[in-house]
Amino acid sequence: MQTVREFFAKNRFPLGVAGVWLVVVWALVLAADAYVGRPLSLVAWAGDWDGGWYQSVVNNGYFAGVPTQQENLAFFPVYPLVTWLVSKIMQLPTVWAGMAVSSVSFAAALLVLYRFVAERWDTAVARWTLFLLAFGPFSFYFGMMYTEGLFLLLAAATLWYVYKKEWWWAALMAGL
């Protein structure tokens, strides 16, 4: 079993990319708020658009409503469940818990993806893969209260387990 120091030494590049990504995205969001004259708020950014729907699922559960209202039934339950657990265990507001789940899931996905690509191809390809994924034009979604970070983690884990021919784990990750 490896120590924490060995883990961080072995995974310095993917964790570094995740850390820089988080700082860059948050800085850009706050700069955009300042530019358009809105109050600086990561919470407002993270909970925008579908983030509001995920908040409603976490805070109030699913509702069918009446035929003239929008419903939150279209949102799969894994992300809201994990967000709810994090918010209860860590005593965080829902949006901060959602941002934590998304960001940590994205960082974990970078670790898994780096391992997968480096083993399948080489380290240079793995580094470029992480760099392009983390700093692509739509990477800010990985920090919002959206499922993208968790989905990427589960998809990368599925690929990893298929590559390793561990079919039950691959099926579990794909099912989630």
N, C-alpha and C positions, 0 to 999 in steps of 0.2 A: 504494500500500500504506500502510495507516495504522500509526502508531506505537502502542506499548503505552499511552502516555499518552492518545492519542486514543481508543483502544479503551475504556479505563476511563472516560473522560469521557462517551463516547457511551452506555455501558451502565451508568451509575452506579446507576440505580434497580433493575434486575434483580439486579445483583451485590450491592447493598445488602440487598435482600430475602433473597437467599440467605445472606448473612452473618448477618443478624439471625435468620433461621430456624434456622441451625445452632447459634447460641449459645442460643436459647430452648429448642430441643429437648434439647440436652445438659444445660442447667440443669434442665429438668423431669425428665429421666431421673435425674440425680443427686439431685434433691430427693425423688423418689419412692423411690429406694433408701434415702435417709436416713430417710424417714418410716416405711418398713416395717422398718427396722433391718438391712437387708442392707449388706454392704460396698459402698462406692461403686465402680461398675464400668461404664464404657461398653462394654467388651468383652463382658461377660456379657449386657448388653442387646442389643447388635448381633448377637450370635450366637445369640440365643434362637429358638425355634420353627424355622422353615424355614432360618434362618441356619445352624443346625447341619448341615442337609442340604447346603447350598451349601459349607460348610467341608469336608464329606466328599468332595464332588466335586472341589474344588480340590486338596485334600491327597492323595487316594487314587484319584481317577478314579471312573468309574461302576462299579457292581457290581450283578449280578443277584441274588446271594445264593441262599438256598434258599427254597422256597415258604412256609415258616413265618416268614420274616424280612421286615422292611420293606426296600424298595429305594430307591435314589436315581435311578432311571432317568427319573422324571417331570420332572426339572429340565432345562430347555433349556440348551444349552452356551455361549451367547454370554457371559452374565454370569460364569460360572465361568472361562472362558478369559481374559477381560479382567482379572478379579481375580487369576488366577494370574500373568499377565504383569506386573501392577503389583507384586505381592508379590515377584517375582523381580528386576525391574528396580530397585525402590526398597528392596529388602531389608527388607520389612515383614512382620510376622506376618499370617497369612491374614485374620483378622478386621479388622485395621486397614486392610489393602488393600481388603477388601470395603466397609468404611465409606467409604474414600476414593473408590472407584469409584461407589458410590451417591450420595454427597454431591456430587461433581464432576459426575456425570451430571445430577443434579437441578438444579444451578446452571446448567449448559449448557442444560437443557430450559427453564428460566425465561428465559434469553436468547432462545432461538429462539421460544418462545411469546410473549414480549413483542413481538418484532419482527413476528411473524405477526399478532397481534391489533391492534397499533398501526397497521400498514399496512392491514389489512382494515377496521377500525373507527376507533378513535382512541386517543390516549394514555390518557385517563381510563379507558376500558374495559380497556385493557391493564394498567394499574396495579391496578385492582380484580381482574382475573383472577389476577394474580400474588399479590396479597395473600390472596385467598380460597383459592387453591391451597396456598400455603406455610403458612398458619396455620389450615387446616381441621383437624377433629378427627383425621383419619387421616394427617396429613402426617409424623408421626414415622417411618412406614415408609420414607420416602425416605432416611433416614439409617442404617437398619439394613442388615444384610448380606442384602438382598433385591433383586430385579430391578426394583422399581417405578421407581426413579430412571432407570435405563437404558431401561426400557420407555417412560417418559414422554418422554425425549429422542428416541428413535427414532420414536415416534408424532408428536411435534411436528415433527420434521424431515420426516417423510413428508408431513404436511399442508402444510408450507412448500414442499416441492418440487412437490407437486400444484398448489398455488396459483400457483407460478411456471412451471408446465407443463414441468418438467424431469423427464420420465417415468422415465428410467433411474435417476436418483438417488432418486426416490420409490420405485421398485421395490426398489432396494437397501436403503433404510432400512426399508421394510415387510418385506422378507425377513429382515432381521436381527432 
